């Protein structure tokens, strides 16, 4: 099995969410792990599949323009205006796809924390559960959860993620809040390479660079359009 490192792309909120889901559902080499880092054309927020749109809108800026899209994964509201965003798909048949969600969360975030620590960021995994914490997803970077990446000194949340598991595998959508690592000057290109290499080592697969996959004509555009609709974003 291989880990396919895909080219960096930027898109709108609906396009990015559609691209991540297609990596899970329609990737031509479905038996391989795939990993991508991506950017945003405009300021954006995403929110978890199960969250209520009215509550979400109450958490967002009043005056600043932004795009908003419901993710195919769970989790809380994520601010993408100054983050480092990625998607990882682990296919059916890989041992990590078969374990509990908390274990896959730990393994991926351990690789992320190690890539930050290599550049002097005091990043560690949160290993305790707050018994008073609200179990419902809220605003992502306001409260760290078990195995989130946090600052070892301040306890501030650095990175979190959400997952979706189906018959094709596990989709992992993650976000790192860049201001949380300041004042350490992180080389983000190096971080990308170190994180990808760390994932390949943790998953015990070979890291291979691949071009962006080709899908059926209109498939990506059609799903992007679906993720742009009120029917998708206001379904709850």
C-alpha positions as CSV (number, residue, x, y, z in Angstrom):
1,X,0.0,0.0,0.0
2,X,1.2,3.6,-0.7
3,X,0.5,7.1,0.6
4,X,-0.3,9.3,-2.4
5,X,0.9,12.8,-1.8
6,X,-1.3,15.0,-4.0
7,X,-0.5,18.5,-5.4
8,X,-1.5,21.6,-3.3
9,X,-4.7,23.2,-4.6
10,X,-6.8,26.1,-3.5
11,X,-10.5,26.5,-3.9
12,X,-13.7,28.0,-2.6
13,X,-15.4,26.4,0.5
14,X,-17.8,24.2,-1.4
15,X,-15.1,23.1,-3.9
16,X,-12.7,22.2,-1.1
17,X,-15.4,20.1,0.7
18,X,-16.4,18.4,-2.6
19,X,-12.7,17.6,-3.4
20,X,-12.2,16.0,0.0
21,X,-15.3,13.9,-0.3
22,X,-14.4,12.7,-3.8
23,X,-11.0,11.6,-2.5
24,X,-13.0,9.2,-0.3
25,X,-15.7,8.2,-2.8
26,X,-14.2,8.3,-6.2
27,X,-10.4,8.1,-6.0
28,X,-9.2,6.0,-9.0
29,X,-6.7,4.0,-6.9
30,X,-9.1,3.3,-4.0
31,X,-6.7,0.9,-2.2
32,X,-4.1,3.6,-1.5
33,X,-3.9,6.2,1.3
34,X,-4.2,9.7,-0.1
35,X,-3.2,13.0,1.5
36,X,-3.6,16.6,0.4
37,X,-2.9,20.1,1.8
38,X,-5.0,22.9,0.4
39,X,-5.8,26.7,0.5
40,X,-8.8,28.9,0.3
41,X,-9.7,31.4,-2.4
42,X,-11.6,33.6,0.0
43,X,-12.2,33.8,3.8
44,X,-14.2,30.8,4.9
45,X,-15.7,28.8,7.7
46,X,-16.8,25.2,7.6
47,X,-19.0,23.4,10.2
48,X,-19.8,19.8,11.1
49,X,-22.3,17.6,9.3
50,X,-24.5,17.3,12.4
51,X,-24.5,21.0,13.5
52,X,-27.5,23.2,13.3
53,X,-27.2,26.1,10.9
54,X,-28.9,28.7,13.1
55,X,-26.5,28.0,16.0
56,X,-23.5,28.1,13.6
57,X,-24.4,31.5,12.2
58,X,-24.6,32.9,15.7
59,X,-20.9,32.1,16.2
60,X,-19.7,33.8,13.0
61,X,-18.5,37.4,12.3
62,X,-21.3,39.9,11.8
63,X,-19.6,42.3,9.4
64,X,-16.8,40.4,7.7
65,X,-17.6,38.7,4.4
66,X,-16.9,34.9,4.3
67,X,-18.0,31.7,2.6
68,X,-19.7,29.0,4.7
69,X,-20.1,25.3,4.0
70,X,-21.2,22.2,5.8
71,X,-18.5,19.5,5.9
72,X,-19.2,15.8,5.1
73,X,-17.4,15.0,8.4
74,X,-18.5,15.8,12.0
75,X,-16.8,18.2,14.4
76,X,-17.4,21.9,15.1
77,X,-17.1,25.3,13.5
78,X,-13.7,25.8,11.9
79,X,-12.2,29.2,11.0
80,X,-10.1,28.8,7.8
81,X,-9.0,32.5,7.5
82,X,-5.5,31.7,8.9
83,X,-5.2,28.0,9.1
84,X,-3.3,25.1,7.5
85,X,-5.8,22.7,6.1
86,X,-5.5,19.1,5.0
87,X,-7.4,15.9,4.1
88,X,-6.3,12.3,4.6
89,X,-8.2,9.2,3.4
90,X,-7.3,5.8,4.8
91,X,-8.9,3.1,2.6
92,X,-10.7,0.0,3.7
93,X,-8.3,-2.8,4.5
94,X,-5.7,-0.6,6.3
95,X,-5.4,-1.5,10.0
96,X,-5.9,2.1,11.1
97,X,-9.2,2.3,9.3
98,X,-10.6,-0.5,11.4
99,X,-9.8,0.9,14.8
100,X,-11.9,3.2,17.0
101,X,-12.0,6.8,15.9
102,X,-10.1,8.0,19.0
103,X,-7.1,5.8,18.0
104,X,-7.0,7.0,14.4
105,X,-7.2,10.6,15.8
106,X,-4.3,9.9,18.1
107,X,-2.0,8.5,15.3
108,X,-2.6,11.3,12.8
109,X,-2.2,14.0,15.4
110,X,1.0,12.4,16.8
111,X,2.5,12.8,13.3
112,X,1.4,16.4,13.1
113,X,2.7,17.3,16.5
114,X,6.1,15.7,15.7
115,X,6.4,17.7,12.5
116,X,5.8,20.9,14.5
117,X,8.2,19.8,17.3
118,X,10.9,19.3,14.7
119,X,10.8,23.1,14.2
120,X,10.8,24.0,17.9
121,X,7.0,24.3,18.5
122,X,6.1,22.8,21.9
123,X,3.3,20.7,20.5
124,X,1.9,17.7,22.3
125,X,-1.2,15.7,22.4
126,X,-3.9,16.4,24.9
127,X,-4.2,13.1,26.9
128,X,-6.9,13.9,29.4
129,X,-10.6,14.4,29.2
130,X,-12.4,17.3,30.8
131,X,-15.4,15.8,32.7
132,X,-17.2,19.1,32.6
133,X,-16.8,19.6,28.8
134,X,-19.9,19.9,26.6
135,X,-20.0,16.7,24.5
136,X,-21.7,18.6,21.6
137,X,-19.3,20.0,18.9
138,X,-18.9,23.7,19.3
139,X,-16.3,26.1,17.9
140,X,-13.2,24.1,17.0
141,X,-10.3,26.1,18.5
142,X,-12.1,27.3,21.6
143,X,-11.7,23.9,23.5
144,X,-9.2,21.1,23.0
145,X,-10.5,17.6,23.1
146,X,-8.8,14.2,23.7
147,X,-5.7,13.8,21.4
148,X,-6.0,17.3,19.9
149,X,-2.6,18.9,19.4
150,X,-2.1,21.6,22.1
151,X,0.7,23.9,23.2
152,X,2.6,22.2,26.0
153,X,3.0,25.4,28.0
154,X,-0.3,27.4,27.5
155,X,-2.5,24.4,26.8
156,X,-4.0,26.3,23.8
157,X,-5.4,24.2,21.0
158,X,-3.1,24.1,17.9
159,X,-4.8,21.5,15.7
160,X,-8.0,19.5,15.5
161,X,-9.9,17.3,13.0
162,X,-13.1,15.6,12.1
163,X,-13.7,12.1,10.6
164,X,-16.2,10.3,8.4
165,X,-16.1,6.6,8.1
166,X,-18.1,4.6,5.4
167,X,-17.7,1.4,3.3
168,X,-14.9,3.0,1.3
169,X,-12.7,4.0,4.2
170,X,-12.0,6.9,6.6
171,X,-11.9,10.6,5.6
172,X,-10.0,12.8,8.0
173,X,-10.3,16.6,7.6
174,X,-7.9,18.6,9.7
175,X,-7.0,22.2,10.5
176,X,-4.0,23.8,12.2
177,X,-4.5,27.3,13.5
178,X,-1.3,29.1,12.5
179,X,-1.4,31.9,15.1
180,X,-1.3,29.3,17.8
181,X,2.3,28.4,17.1
182,X,3.6,32.0,17.3
183,X,6.2,33.3,17.9
184,X,8.0,30.2,16.5
185,X,8.8,30.9,12.8
186,X,7.5,27.7,11.1
187,X,8.6,26.8,7.6
188,X,5.3,25.6,6.3
189,X,6.8,23.9,3.2
190,X,9.1,21.8,5.5
191,X,6.2,21.1,7.8
192,X,4.1,19.7,4.9
193,X,6.9,17.4,3.9
194,X,7.7,16.3,7.5
195,X,4.0,15.7,8.3
196,X,3.5,13.6,5.1
197,X,6.6,11.6,5.8
198,X,5.5,11.1,9.4
199,X,2.1,9.8,8.3
200,X,3.7,7.4,5.8
201,X,5.9,6.0,8.6
202,X,3.0,5.8,11.1
203,X,0.8,4.0,8.6
204,X,3.7,1.8,7.4
205,X,3.2,2.7,3.7
206,X,5.5,4.1,1.0
207,X,5.2,7.9,0.3
208,X,4.6,8.5,-3.5
209,X,3.8,11.8,-5.2
210,X,0.8,11.6,-7.5
211,X,-0.9,14.1,-9.9
212,X,-4.4,15.2,-9.1
213,X,-6.9,12.4,-9.9
214,X,-9.2,12.5,-12.9
215,X,-12.9,12.0,-12.2
216,X,-15.9,11.5,-14.5
217,X,-16.9,14.5,-16.5
218,X,-18.9,16.9,-14.4
219,X,-18.6,14.9,-11.2
220,X,-16.5,17.4,-9.3
221,X,-18.6,20.4,-10.5
222,X,-21.8,18.6,-9.7
223,X,-20.8,17.9,-6.1
224,X,-19.4,21.4,-5.7
225,X,-22.7,22.8,-6.8
226,X,-24.6,20.5,-4.3
227,X,-22.3,21.7,-1.5
228,X,-23.2,25.3,-2.4
229,X,-26.9,24.9,-2.0
230,X,-29.1,25.9,0.9
231,X,-30.5,22.4,0.8
232,X,-27.1,21.0,1.9
233,X,-26.0,23.8,4.2
234,X,-29.4,24.4,5.9
235,X,-30.5,20.8,6.2
236,X,-30.4,21.1,10.0
